[in-house]
Amino acid sequence: MIEDKLELVLVTYNRAPYLENTLKQFLDSPFKNCKFTILDNCSPDDTPEICEKYSKLFPNMTIIRNHLNIGGNANITQGLRTSTSEYTWLLADDDSYDFNDCEDVINALLSDKYDFIHVSSPLLPTNKKEGQEKDLTEIIEEINPNREIHAVDLVNIIKGKYFMDLAFISSYIFKTELINSDDIIRAYDNVPNFFPQFALISKSVNENFLIYRAKHDLIIQGDNPENDAEHTYTYTKFYEGWLHSGLMLNDKKIRKIFYKNLDNHSIPTNNYLIVLPVAIMTDKALNKKNIKNNLISLMGALYKHTGWIKGFFLSVYLMLVYIVPSSIYKALFKKVYNK
């Protein structure tokens, strides 16, 4: 029985309407009877009332309300260590789900065979984006019709998209026993870098997890403009945190794949030599704060990834981008912002 295998752990903060929409979807899903834990990060809105309402509708729901807001990333880390079931699915509170065809995911869970069960690909979705030739399922089926693949093989095929996909916390179900105390400590250490989940993502590559890829995406990533991350930190800070997170990868070849492939939904390339300067230009054009400090930290991360010589030249390159007056970037990007 699936309810004996899987625990759902949902992290939420101050998004009661989104949370209710998510809970409605799970109420009408094959996962309704699974253990369901909600981690409410001391929301000041109607979240407690929504939780109370649905706790009466789900047979195995537990509500944990932090007495203080510990920050979203710390709450995600709490989610990584909360489950006591064999498998854990860490959920966000603002996504849309499609449970019409998920029998293969349930069978994968019941098999006890897989370390990760990949249920959503924001970058290579099964509901293909404009210009997208193949989805992740098709790519993996070309290698193995059973949609089984090891993490390192998948990284070699889709490059940096592997890491960007898994940064979406709900994109995979993981075997709970894979998380140990050292992983949780690394996750908490990485909270300032925005990606505590990278402790598990990096482990999937370092230990070459066996992954099952779902036939169809179960999730369409949510869009919540009221809490859009771009309003809370700079793009430069995002990539600084991302590159620091990648230092958890042990293999230098994998690290090279990681830092050279940085996806940005706003530009049609993932080449870091373009993505990073565009991030700096955009922050300057938008008058973001602390760009200088974020840039210094970003250059430090590049040094660690690339070595002293290459890191030096990359730092000079990014500094030259930085010293250009903001007014030039504002004029350059004016048409983009007006859209």
N, C-alpha and C positions, 0 to 999 in steps of 0.2 A: 504493500500500500504506500502511495506516495507520501501520505501524511506521516508515515513512520521514518521517512528518509530526509525530508526537506524542512528547513525553517526559513521563513521570510523575515528579514529584518529591515524595517523602513526607517530612514532618518528624515526628520522633518523640522522645519522652523518657520512659523509665521506665514504659512501658506494654506490656510484652512480650505479655501475653495478647491485648490489643486489636490490637496490631500483627500478631500471627500471624493473627488472624481476618480482618483487612483483606487481608493477602497471600494467604490462601487464596481469597478472593473474586476477586482479580485474576488468580490462577493459572488460574481457570476463566472467563476473560472474553475478549472480542475484542481486548483491549489487552495480552495476555500478552507478545507479542513486541516491544512498544515499548521504547525505552530507559527504564530504571527506576532512578532514583537515590534512595537513602535517606540522609537527613541525620540521623544519630543524635547527639543533643546530650549525649554522654558519659553515657549511661544507666548507672546502677549495678546494674540488674537483669539479666535474661536476654536483653535486647535484642540484644547482639552474637551470641549463639548462634542466635537466631531469624533474624537477618540472614544469618548464614553458611549456615544450613540452606536458606533460600529463594534465596540467590544461586546455588545449584546447580540450582534448578528453573526460574528465569527466565533466558532466553538472553542478555539484555542488561542485567543488573542491576549497579549500582555502589554500593558502600557507602562513605559518607564519615562517619567518626566524629570529632566535635570532641574535641580533647584536654582541653577544659574545657567545662562547661555555660555557654553564652553567653546563656542566657535564651531562652524560647520565641519572643518577638517578634523577637529578633535572628536566630534560626534560620529564622523565616518569611522574613525579609528575605534571608537567604542563599539560601533556596529561590527567591525571585523572580529571582535573578541566575544560577542554576546551569545552567539548561537551555541546550542549544545546538541544539535542534531547532526546527522552524518554529512549532510550537505547544507550550504548556506547560500541564500540569494539576497544580497544586499541591495535594497531598493531606494530610489529617490521618490519624491512625492509629487512630481509634476509631469509624468510621462503618460503616453497612451499605449495600450497593450492590444495584441491580437492573439487570442487564445483559440482561434478556430481550428488550427492545425498544429497541435503541440504534442501529439502522441509520441513522436520520436524523442522529444526531450524527456518525457516521463519514462520512456523505456531506457534511455541513457542513464537516468538517475537510478532506476531499479537495478541496472546491471552492475553497479558499484565499480565500474571499470575505469572511469575517467576522473582526472584531476580537475579539469575545467570543462564546463559545458557552456559553449559560446552561444548566446541567445539573441544578440543584437550587434550589428555593425554600423555605427553612425557614418563611417566613411565609405563603406562598400555594402550598402543595404540591399535587401532583396526587392524592396520597392525602389527600383533604380532611379537615381538622380539624372538630371539632364546631362547627356554626354557620357554617362557611365556605361561602359561596355559589358562588364561582368560584375556580378555580386560575389561576395565572399564564399557563399555556398558553391557556386559554379567553379570558382578557382580551386577550392579544396577537392571537389568531386573529380576534377581532372587528375588529381594525384591519387585519390582514394575514393571510390564510389560510396564507401561507407561513411564518408565525411569524418574520418579519424586522422589526426595529424599531430606530430610533436611540435612543441612551441618553437624550437630553434628552426625547424624546417619552415614553419609558417612565417617567421621573421625573415628568413632568406627569400621568401616569395613576395610578401607584401611590404617588406621593409618597415619604415617607421610607422606605417598605418597600424601595425600590430599594437604598438604602445599607445597610440592616440585612441584607438578603439577601446582598449581595456581601461583607459583613464575614465571612461564613462562607467561609473561604479556598478550600474545595473546590467552591464552587457554580458556578464558571465555568472554562472553558478559555480561555486568552488567546494571542494571536499574540505570539510571543517578541520580535520585533523592536520591539514597542511600548515595551519597557522600555529606557531609556537611563541613562547615568551620573547625570544629574540626578534621575531618578526614584528610583534606588537611594539617593542621598544623602538625598532627602526621606524615604524609607522609614526609613533609619537615624535620621534626626532625629526621626521620629515614634514610635520604639520606646518612649520613656517614656509615650506616650499610648495604648499597647496596640494600636494599629492601624497597623503599618507598611504593610499592604496598601492603606491608604487613598491612598497615593501613586498606585497604579494605578486605584483606584476613582474618585478625583477626576479623573484624566486621562481616564477613559472619558466623563465628562460634559463636561469642558473642551474635549475634541476631538470630542465627539459620535460615539462609536464606533458601528459597525453591529453589532447583536447578533442572534444566532440563538437562539431559545428551543427547547429540546428538547421533543419531543412528550410525553414522560413524564420525571419526575424519576429520575435515575440514582442519587441518594443519599438516604438517610434519615439525618439528622444524628444523630451518636452521643450517648450519654448515659453519661458516665464520672464518677460521683459522687466517686471518689477524687481527681480532679483538677479538681473543679468550680471555675470561676473565682470564684464568689461567696465562696469560703472564703479567697481570696488577696488580695482588695481590696474596698473598700467600693463600694456602689452609687453613692454620690456621686462617687467617683473614676472609676468607669466612665463616667459621663456627662460628667465634666470632660474625660477623655481623648477621648471621642467628639466633643464640641463643638470642642475644639482641633483635632481631625483635620479637621473640616468646613471649617476656615478655608483649606484647600487649594483649595476650590471658587472659581472666579473670578467667576462670575455671581452678583450679589447676590440675584436672584430665586430662583435655585436654592438659595443658602444659606438663604434664608428658609423654603423648603420643607423643607430639611434639619433646621434646628433646631426647627421647630414640630411636627415629626412624629417623636417618640421612642418607639419601641415598647418595651413592657415586658410580658413574658408573664404577669405576675401581676395586671395590671389591664386592664380592657376598654376602654382609651382610649390614644391615642398623643399626646394634647395635652400639650405640654411644661409648661404651667402646672399640670398635675396630676402628670405623671410625675416631674418634678424634686423637688417637695416630698415626694412619697411616698418617693422614694429617700432623702432626708434623714431622714424619720420612721423608716424601716426601719433605717437605720444606727444611729440613736440608740437605738431599741428593742433592737437586738442588741448594743449597747455596742461598736460598731466603733471602731477607733482612727483618729486623724488626720482626723476628720470636719471639724474647723474649717479645717485647712489645705486640704483638698480642696474645701471650700465656697468659700473665698477664690479659689482657682484657677478653680473653676467660674464664679463671678461674673465673673472677668476674661474668660473665654471668651464669656460672654453679652454683655458690653460690646462685644466686637469684632464679634459677630454683629448686635447690635441697635442699636448707637449709644449715646452717653452718656446721653441722656435716658431712653429706655426701659430701658436697662441699669441705671440708677440705681433706678428703681422696681421692677424685677425683683429687684435685689439686696436692697432693703428687704424685699420680700415673702419671699424665701428666708431672710433673717436672722430674721424674725419666726417662721418655721417652726422655725428652728434653736434659738432661745432657749427654746422650750417644754421643760420638764423631761423627761428621758428616761422617768421613771416613768409619765407620762401616755401616751406612745407605747407603752410596754410593755403597759399595761393595754388600750389600744386594739387592739393587734395580737395579744393573747394567744391568742385563738381561732384566728387564722390560723396562728401558730407551732405550736400544738398539733396542727394537721393535718399 
